């Protein structure tokens, strides 16, 4: 049996012990399929033979430009943002020991968005925007824990309710900032906040966020065993020799950094951090040696596929990708909320 983020036992995954070869092959198919869809779909649909020609630098010059200068950078950006959001969600679920934790639902994305929006409006360079977004996400997480503790002991239901209230308050701050923003930039800022990859310099952005995603997975993977123990509670982890203070601080900082980078590049894209970790746990269980890398890869694949749909459903108009992830995430969130209530996770 596996242990869920609340510390309780939950049912076995769909595939109790999938062979490593099958897991690798399946993940490779998911990543490759989403990337191919991201390159083929859009305002101009490209058949597979035409796409292969363009990738080999053959065929019409305009098609090569579309593939190499527009779609590949955007695909890489979507993959890195999706991976960062999924990894952040998995880390927050460990940190808060709440299976419904998500940077969007709990207001962490909102804290990063407020700080980033203020930085954009004051004309700060991109690295300052990212730094301030990191501080905003970190402060939002700290404020979440502080406000929850003020109302009594920290429990999953208190964290969830406090996070929803915080997210609503931060959304009001964002609305106020948009009302005060200059008219020429209002449309761009509005679409960015709804969750869009259309207003970020793809190659530059992916060049910053993709290495952070890889580095975060590699840095956290050696601590996967300690994260597994932390799921059972701080007291249990301490009794087994885990330095919970250091581990909690590291998880807190990495989750804030991943959220800040994702929000800076693509605005407030919700529910990726909720959907993907649960899909991984359903498939391979809660072992973080598998969960962390798979969350990064599957999260990236999910957002690449969602962005491809956002660009093609109403082509040539582009939908904010955050709209599609919300359509997926809201029903799943309600299902998980009902399941958590039935299993007693949110009654503690």
N, C-alpha and C positions, 0 to 999 in steps of 0.2 A: 504493500500500500504506500501511497505517496502522502506527503505533507503539504498542505496548501499554505498560502501566506498568512492565514489567521492562526496557524499553529495546530489546526485540527486535521484529522485524517480525512482524506477524500478517496473517492473511488479510483480504481486503476485507470491508466490512460487507455485510449482506444487500442493502441498497439503496445502491449505490456513491455516487451523488450524487443523493439525493432532492430534488426541487424544493422551494424554500422554502415555496411555497404549500401543497404537499401535506403537508409537515412540520407547518406551523401548523394546517392543517385536521385532520390526524390527532391531534395533541396536544389540540386543542380538543375533539374527540370523546371522547378518553380521559378528560379532566378532567370534561367534562359528564356522561358516562355514569356515572363513579364517584360523582359528587355526587348524581345522581338516584337511584342505587342506595342511597347512604347515607341519603337522605331517605325512600325508600319502604320499605326493609327494617328489621326490628326486631321487638321483642316484639309490636307491633301493625303488621301489614303495611298499607300505604296504597296503594290503586290510584292510578294516575297522575291521573285526573280529580279525585279527592279531594285529592291533594297540590297540584295546581294551584289548587284552590279555597282551600286553607289559605294558600298563598303569596300569594294576592290578598286575604287577610284576610276570607274568606267561609267559610261552612260551620259545623259544630259548634265551639263554643268549645274543647272538650277537644282536638280535632284540631289547632286552631291553636296551642294550648299545646304539644302534643307537637312540632310542626314548628318553631315559632319559639323556644321556650325550651329544648328538649332536643336535637333532632336537628341543627339548623343550627349551634349552638355546638359540638357534638361533632364534626360533620363538619369544621368549620374547624380544630378542634384536631387531628383525625386528619390532615388535609392538611398542616398545618404541621409536625407531628412526623415524618410520613413524608418530607416534603421535606428536613427537617434531617438525618435519618439517611442519606438517599441522598446528599446533598451532602457530608456528613462522610465517607462511604465513598469517594466519588470523590476527595476531597482526600487521604485517607490513602493511597490507591493511588498517587497522585502522590508524596506525601511519602516513602513507603517503597519506591516503585517495585516494588510487589508486587501482582499482579492479584488476589490472594486476600485483600487487606487489607479489614478490616471492623471497625468499632468494637466489635462484640459479640465476634467471634472473637478479636481481639487484646487484649481486656481493658480497652480504653478505656472502654467502657460500665460495666464492673465498677468501675473507679476512680471514675467519677462516681456510681455507685450507692452505694458505700461512704460517700463524703463526704455525699451527700444523705441517706442513711439516718441517719447520725450527727446531721445537722442536724435532721431530723424528730424524732428521739428526744429531743433536747435542747430542743425547742420553739422553734426559731429561726423568724423570719418568712420568707416565701417568697423574698424577694430575697436573703436570706442563704443559703438552701438552694441557690438557683441559683448564687450566687457560689462557694460551697464545692464544688458539683458541677463547676463549671468548673475549679477548682484540682485536684480529684481526677482529672478527665479529662486535664488537662495533665500532671500528675505521672505518671499511668499511661503516657502516651505517651513521656515522657522516660525513665522507668524501663525501658520496653520497648527503647528504643534503647541505653541504658546496659548492660543485661544482655546484649543481643545482641552488643555490642562486646566484652564481657568474654570471651565464648567464642570469639572470632576475628573475622574480617572480616564485615561486615554483608552477608548474602546473603538472598535471598527465603526459602529454606528455614529459615535460622536465625531470621529474624524470625517466621515462621509458628509454629515450634515454641516459641519463647520466649513468643510471645503466647498460645498455647494453655495453656502452663504458668501464665502470669500470670493468665489468666482463671480457671483452676481454683483458684488460691490466693485470688484476690479473692472467688470464689464461696464459699469456705470462711469467709472473714471475714464475708460477708453472712449466712451461716447462723448464725454465732456471734452476730451482732448481733440477729438475729431471735429467737434463743433467750433473749437478755437483755432483749428488748423487753417492755413491759407487755402483759398479756393483752388488754385492751380494744382495743388498736390492732393486734394481731398479724394479724388477718384482713385488715384494710385494707392493711397494709404488704406482706403476702404476695402479695396479688393485684396490687398496684402493681408489685412486683418482677418478677412473671411477665409483665408487659407488658399493662397495662389502661388504658383511657381513662375508666373509670367513676368514678374517684375524684379527678378533677381538675376544678376549676371551669372549664368549657369556654370561656365568653366571655372571662374574665379571662386564662386561659392562652393562648388563641389570640391575644388582643390583645397578648401579649408575644412569643410565638414566631414568629407569622406575619410581623411586620415585620422580625424578625431574619433570617428566611429570605430575604426579598426584598432586604434590605440586603446580606446576604452575597453573593448572586448578583450584584448590581449592583457591589459593591466588587471582586469577584474577576474579573469579566468583562473589564475592561481588561488584566488580566495573563494572559489565556487563551493568547496567543502564547508568553509566557515559560514557562507551564506545559507547553505542547506541547514546547518545547525541553528542559525539565527531565526529561521522560520519557526522553530519550536518555542521561541521566547528568549528574552535577554537573560533571565535567571538560568535557564537550562544551558544556554551558550556559555555563560560565565563559568558554570560548574564544570564544563567540559574543556576549559582552558582557552576559550576564544576571547581575544581582546575586543570586547564589544564596542568600547568607546572609539577606538581607532577605526574599526570596521564600519561603524555607523557613520562616522564623519566622512570616510571615503565614499560610501554609498550616497550620502547626502550631496557631496560636492560633484560627483560624477553625474547624478541624476539632474542636478541644477545646470551643469554645463551642457549636457545633451539637450535639455529642454531649451536653453537659451540659444544655442546654435540653430536648432530647428525653427524656433519662432523668428529669429532674425532673418533667416533665409526665406521662409515660406509663410509667415504669419501663424495664426492660431488654427492648426489642423487638429481636430479632435478625434478621440477614440481609437487612434492607431495603437497607443500605449495600453489600451484596454483589450482590444480585439486580439492582437498578435500573441501576447504572453499566454492568454487562455487557449488559443489554438495550439500553441506549442505544448502546453501542459496536457491538453487532451490527447496529444499524439505521443509524446515521449515521457510525460511525467514532469515532476518539479525539480529534477536534478539540474542545478545551475551550470554544471559542466556542459550540458546540452542546451539548456534554456537560453543562456546568454548569447552564444553565437547564432543559434537558430532564430532568436528574436530579432537580431540585427539583420539577418539575411531575409527572413520572411517579412519583416516590417518594410524593408526596402522594396521588396517585390510587390507587396500590397500597394504601396503608394505609387510605384511606377505604373501598375495596371490601372489604378484609380485615376491617375493623371491622364493616361491615354484615353480613358473613357470621357473625362472632362473636356478633352480637346476635340473629341469626335462626335459626341452625342448631338450637339447643336451646331456643328461646324457650318460656317467658319467662326462662329462665336465660341468663346471658351468659358466653361463654367469654373468657378472656384473649386478646387479639389476638396476643400474642407466641407463643401456641401455634400459630396458623395460619401465621404467617410462618416459624416453625421447620419446619413440615411442608413448606413451599415451599422453604426455604433449604437444609436439610440435603442433600436429593438433588442440588440444583444445586451446592452446595459440593463434593460428592464428584465430580461430573462435571467441574467446573473443575479440581479437584485432579488427576484422572486426565489431563485434557487438558494441564495444565501440565507434568506429568511426561513425557508423550509428546513435547512440544515442547522439553523441556530447560530450561524456565524455572527449575524448582526444583532443578536440578543444579548451578547456579553457586554 
